Amino acid sequence: MRPLVLTVLWLLLSAQPGCKPEYPKCDKDAHCPGNKENKEFCVDGTCQQCRPGRSDCPEGRQCKSGRCEAIPGWCQKNEDCATRLCVNNRCTGCQTDAQCAGGRCDRGSCVAESRTRCSSNDDCAESEDCVGGFCVPAGPRANRYAAKAPCELETVYFDFNEAVLSAEATALVDKNVECVKRAPQRGVVLIGHTDPRGTEEYNLALSERRAQAVKERMVRLGTPAHQLTTLPRGEIDATGTDETGWARDRRVESQWR
């Protein structure tokens, strides 16, 4: 009879108030305090914020290792995604300009559109051309100052789909900086080009990045920014039909104004 008495005594003591496992251990949900915002549940003897396969977490969060954690890339509206779009509660890259509410789609990101859209040169200012559906500065006119140029500016070439200066390109830009120092009153136009592969819009943006890369290097080396103007031409002047020709198309020309 003695073992039976001990068993009954243990059951009575277990039923007494206050005799519960020490948090976060638990035997049932009532042993888990939680709060109004985050109820806790007893899962396998441990208090947790959520249970696998259940809808215990608020919107935008998922149950992971017993905790409600933010879902990566979850969104409710486009504003939650910076430069991307909110589609089915996930931040997703854009594919067309029409998705960007007045902006343009640049490699999956919506960016502000500062250029004027056009369908022909008639939609642009006299000093602009319509290229890839946008008004851009017109191509360089005959340079009446060429004979007076103090030195010749080098053309800088780029690798395929790149706007980063190589070691060779950097050396040429540095040489141009020394040349420009000899004519502090003269301006220089940095004309960006691409090979014909890719869309017109993408190539126009790439040619601008290439021209900007040259300008930024020149400014860092002391050339006043007001002396430099960038002119993106995209693929409009491309002539290459193979890799040798395309390599010549991928360039930034520097011309005196």
C-alpha positions, 0 to 999 in steps of 0.5 A, spaced: 500 500 500 505 504 501 507 505 493 500 507 492 499 512 498 506 516 495 503 516 488 496 519 491 500 524 495 504 526 488 498 527 484 495 531 490 501 536 490 501 536 483 494 539 483 496 545 488 496 552 485 503 554 484 506 547 482 508 549 475 514 548 471 519 554 471 518 558 465 520 557 459 518 550 461 511 548 461 506 542 461 500 546 458 498 553 454 496 556 461 503 556 464 506 560 458 504 568 460 505 571 454 501 578 453 496 581 449 500 582 443 504 576 443 500 570 446 505 564 448 503 556 447 506 550 450 510 546 445 513 540 446 514 542 454 517 549 452 513 556 451 513 559 444 510 565 441 508 560 435 506 553 433 509 550 426 503 550 421 499 554 425 497 562 424 499 564 430 504 570 427 501 577 425 501 579 418 508 579 415 511 575 420 512 567 420 513 562 425 521 560 425 524 556 431 518 558 435 518 565 434 515 570 430 520 573 425 519 578 419 518 575 412 524 577 408 521 582 402 514 582 405 510 588 403 503 591 403 505 597 398 510 599 393 513 604 398 515 599 403 520 596 397 524 602 396 525 602 389 522 596 387 514 594 387 510 590 392 507 584 388 503 579 392 506 582 398 513 581 396 518 586 393 519 584 386 523 588 381 520 592 375 520 590 368 517 596 364 517 603 365 509 603 365 510 599 372 514 605 375 508 611 376 512 616 372 519 614 373 523 609 369 525 601 370 533 601 370 535 594 371 529 592 376 529 598 380 524 604 379 528 610 378 526 618 378 525 620 370 528 627 369 528 626 362 523 628 357 520 623 353 519 623 346 517 620 339 521 624 334 526 630 334 520 634 334 518 633 341 525 635 343 529 642 344 533 644 338 539 642 342 537 635 343 535 629 339 530 623 341 534 617 342 531 611 345 524 615 347 528 620 351 530 627 349 538 627 350 543 632 348 544 632 341 551 629 338 557 634 338 557 639 332 564 641 329 569 643 334 571 650 331 576 650 337 580 644 335 586 647 332 587 651 338 587 645 343 593 645 347 593 638 347 590 632 344 585 628 349 585 621 349 579 616 348 577 611 354 575 604 353 571 600 357 569 592 358 563 589 355 557 592 360 562 595 364 562 602 367 568 601 371 575 604 369 580 599 368 587 600 370 589 602 363 583 606 362 584 610 369 591 612 366 588 615 360 583 619 364 589 621 368 593 623 362 587 627 360 587 631 367 594 633 365 592 636 359 586 639 361 590 643 366 593 647 360 587 650 358 583 652 365 578 656 361 576 651 356 570 646 357 570 639 355 565 634 353 565 627 355 561 623 350 559 616 352 558 610 347 556 603 347 556 597 343 549 596 339 547 590 344 542 591 349 536 595 349 536 603 346 534 605 353 539 600 357 545 603 353 543 610 353 544 609 361 550 605 360 553 610 356 551 616 361 554 611 367 561 611 363 561 618 362 560 619 369 565 615 371 570 619 367 568 625 370 568 623 377 575 621 376 577 627 373 574 631 379 577 627 384 584 629 381 582 636 381 579 638 375 573 643 376 566 640 375 564 646 371 569 644 366 566 638 364 559 636 361 557 629 360 553 627 353 550 620 353 550 617 346 548 610 347 549 605 341 547 611 336 554 612 333 556 604 334 559 601 328 561 594 330 559 588 327 563 583 331 567 583 338 573 587 335 568 593 333 564 592 339 570 594 343 571 600 339 564 602 340 565 601 348 568 608 349 568 615 352 570 620 348 573 627 351 572 633 346 574 640 347 568 645 347 
